Amino acid sequence: MSGAGKSSGRSLADEAATRKRGRSLAALGYTQPQTYEELRAVLSSGTVHFPKRLRQVAIFMWQHPSDVALGTIAQVAAQAGVQPSTLVRFAQIFGYSGFSDFQGLFKEHVKGSWPEARGEPRTEVEPNAAMHFLHGMVGASQASLGRIEAGFDVESFEKMVTLLAAAELIYVIGSKRAFPVTAYLSLTLSQQGVRNVLVDNVGSSALDQVGCIGGRDAVLAVSFSPYNSITPDLVAVAHERKARIVTITDSTFSPLIALSDSWLEVVESDFAGFRSLAASLAVGMALVQGVAAKRGA
């Protein structure tokens, strides 16, 4: 084939690839997102239905924009638990030729903003691995709390307080990593004189524990990705029985959002594979205080 023929062939292939990307994006009903905020709007619209691996990428990108902005494709893929080619496929769905172009949305978003780093750099030598881990977890907790202060949804929070305060009985639901949060919130609700049931699933009895829930009750649910616990099933039961549902979760991809009357996004940072619970506890305790104050007013 002549050089001109090869060039023509490449041009046709490029045009076909561009049309294919355009069709996949047009099928979503959106133009190519030009900013991180536009990308979040597309992801939160509920019209995008990803297969398992791409959904995994979407959740990671939603929760960790700074890691996406600052990492190489290999680093981001490793953190998200996918292959680099999956990141490329994800970028192409939104009309980008590859991951590098798509990454520009995240770089612009974090430029000049407060870094989601693990605390301030430490100059002293840490005496042992345990202290290194402690400092890392403190930094992760600080990052989680800072993120809450930077973008707290006051309207959703106030609606959650109102719904919980009006309930005859509050069912507090969370399992696996969320269970320490719900256990403490249930305890503090009781200490404030607010009637509640901690759904702890002891003896695999969770479905029985929500068996009497009704339309005058409310659910306070806490759930984090990968959303593979019993919590969505329990909340679905409450939803069917007309209970009011408020949720603390960490992304728009949580299955609880479609069932909830109101929800708050709380994204916890991690260190060495361990996630902080600092922000979730802070938000949960604020809810408890708000409910107690509203009932006492």
Secondary structure, 3 states (H helix, E strand, C coil): CCHHHHHHHHHHHHHHHHHHHHHHHHHCCCCCCCCHHHHHHHHCCCCCCCCHHHHHHHHHHHHCHHHHHHCCHHHHHHHHCCCHHHHHHHHHHCCCCCHHHHHHHHHHHHCCCCCCCCCCCCCCCCCCHHHHHHHHHHHHHHHHHHHHHHCCCHHHHHHHHHHHHHCCCEEEECCHHHHHHHHHHHHHHHHCCCCEEEECCHHHCHHHHCCCCCCCCEEEEEECCCCCCCHHHHHHHHHHCCCEEEEEECCCCCCCHHHCCEEEECCCCEECCEECCHHHHHHHHHHHHHHHHHHHC
